[in-house]
Amino acid sequence: EPVVLDLDRLANRWSAQGAGQVERTPYLLRLRLPEPDGIALAVFPDGRALVTGTEEPAVARRIYASFLGDS
């Protein structure tokens, strides 16, 4: 089934949790994590995400699940 994320709500949640540096654009939501250094998560309204700063698929999946698992 199609997924539609409320990026504004998600941005507010991440900011309130102090998850990292949150940046909202008209097209995506980006979270730059303080730890581990250099990792960022870009999320699109349809649930797609890009995890940058790691080459390990398991790390990327864990970050996605941690920040989007209950969205």
C-alpha positions in Angstrom: 0.0 0.0 0.0 1.2 3.5 -0.7 2.9 5.3 2.3 2.5 9.0 2.9 4.6 10.4 5.7 3.8 13.7 7.5 7.3 15.2 7.2 6.3 18.2 9.3 5.2 16.0 12.2 8.3 13.8 11.8 10.5 16.9 11.8 8.9 18.2 15.0 9.3 14.8 16.7 13.0 14.5 15.8 13.6 18.1 16.9 11.8 17.5 20.3 13.9 14.3 20.8 17.1 16.1 20.0 17.9 13.5 17.4 20.3 15.7 15.5 20.2 18.6 13.0 16.8 18.6 11.2 16.4 20.3 7.9 13.0 20.5 6.1 12.7 21.4 2.4 9.5 21.3 0.2 10.6 17.9 -1.1 12.3 16.0 1.8 13.3 15.9 5.4 17.0 15.5 6.4 18.4 14.5 9.7 22.1 14.8 10.3 23.0 12.5 13.2 25.6 13.7 15.8 26.7 10.1 16.3 28.1 8.3 14.4 29.7 11.3 12.7 28.9 12.0 9.1 25.7 9.9 8.9 22.5 11.6 7.5 19.0 10.4 6.7 17.0 12.0 3.9 13.3 11.0 3.9 10.7 11.6 1.2 7.0 11.8 1.7 6.4 8.4 0.1 8.6 6.6 2.7 11.7 6.3 0.6 14.9 7.2 2.4 18.6 7.7 1.6 21.1 7.0 4.3 24.5 8.6 3.6 27.8 8.3 5.5 27.9 4.5 5.7 28.6 1.7 3.3 27.2 -0.9 5.5 23.6 -2.0 4.5 22.9 -3.3 8.0 23.8 0.1 9.6 21.6 1.9 7.0 18.7 -0.4 7.8 19.1 0.0 11.5 19.1 3.8 11.2 16.0 3.7 9.0 14.2 1.5 11.5 15.3 3.6 14.5 13.9 6.9 13.0 11.1 5.7 10.9 10.0 2.3 12.3 6.9 3.7 14.0 6.0 6.6 11.7 
